[in-house]
Structure formats: structure tokens, C-alpha cells
Amino acid sequence: MVSRETARELLRVLAYPKFGLSSTQVEMLATRYLHHAERVECEGKDASLPICRDPNDQMFIRLAAIGCADILVSGDLDLLDLCGTTPFVIETLADYRRRFSAWVDAA
């Protein structure tokens, strides 16, 4: 899922010097991702959602809630600390991979 706000954040983060991506590479990666992402309108605030310590991460909580996500996968400690307070699971990529692998192995 993606909202306008999270799409802007994706573009901002992909442009970090540590990734060493050219503007063309950033555009190509973002285009490929956005082509497959479900777009969700996330205007306004939802008082029923927990508040993240980092206000810049609140957009991800809002997107997951409004988009009716089952899982929010993140390595961000401020988001992970909200686990159990949202209608969706918040877990690390490693935890998600473990659960998904177990599910695939059982099928």
C-alpha cells in the first residue's frame, strides 16, 4: 500500500547519499514499486489510532489502518513499539520472513 505521503517519503529516502542512486535510478525504483502498490487515500487524522513517538512515522500507522492492512513490516523501533496497540500486526522483516516461511513450508 502507498499514500501520497508515503510515496513522497519513499522518494526522499531513496535519494539518501548512502544508497548511491542516481535520480534516474530513484525514479526507476519508485516507478516499479508504485506500479504494484495499492493506492490509499489517507487524508486527515484518526483519533482512534495510537500515536507514534516519531510524528514522521505516523503516516505508516495511518496508511496501514485506513488500508486495512494485516501486517506492517518495519525495522523502525518507534513503530515496533506500537505492536499490540493496532488492529494490525507490526513486526520486523526477520519475523515476517520466519512466519511466511513456516506458512509456505506447511502448505
N, C-alpha and C positions, 0 to 999 in steps of 0.2 A: 504494500500500500504506500501511497505517497500523497501528500498535500502540497499546496503551493509553498507553504512554509518549509516543509522538509525537503522539497526539491531545491529550494534556494540554499538550504544548509548543505545538501549533497554537493552542489556546485562549489560552494565556499570551501568545504573540506577537501574536495578533490584537487583544489588549486594550491593546497599547502605545499611549500617547497620540499618537505620531507618525502613526498611521493614522486617528485621529479617528473611530473607530467606536463607536457606542453598544453597550450589552450586547445589545440586540435584533439589531443588525447582525452582531455577532460570532457570536451563536447561529445566525443565518440562514446566514451564510457557512460556518460549521463544519458545519452540518447538510447543506448542499448538497454539500460536499466529502466528508464521511464517508459519505453515501448511495452514492457511486460508488467509494469506496476499498475495496480488498480488505483484510480484517482478517487480521492475522498475529499469532500468539501468540509473544512474544519474551522469555519469562521466562528468567532465568539469564544466564550469560556463556559465550562461546565462545572458548576459548584459542587457536584457530587463526586468529582474526581479528586484523588489525593494530590497534594501539592508537592512537587519535586523540589528538593533543596536548591538545585540549579535551575533557575527560571528558564534558561535556554533549552533545557531538556523537556519542559512541559509539553512542547509541541508533539513529542513522540507518544506521551501518555494520551493526549487528546486524540491523536490520529488512531492509535490502537483502540481506544474506547469507541469513538464515533464510527470507525470502520468495522467494529465488531470482531476484532482480531481474537484469535485463540491464544496466540503467543507473541510476546515482544522479546526478540533476541537482542541482547546488548552486552557490552563489556563495561558500560558506564556504571560506576558504583552508586551514583545518586539514583539511577533508575533501578538498579538491582535491589537497593534498599527498600523499594516500594513493593517488592514481591509479597503477595498475600493481601494487599490492600486494594487490588484492582480486580475487575471482572475477568481479567485475562492473566495468563501466566507470564512472568518476567524471568528469563533465565539467560545464562551465558551461552555462547556458541558451543562450548565444550559440552555443557549439559544437554543442549538441544541435539547435538550430534549423537550423544550416548543414547538418548531416548529414541531418536529416529532410527538409529542402527538396530536397537533392540526390537523396535516395531517391525522393521524390514526383515530381520532375521526370523521373527516369529511368523511372518506371513507365508 
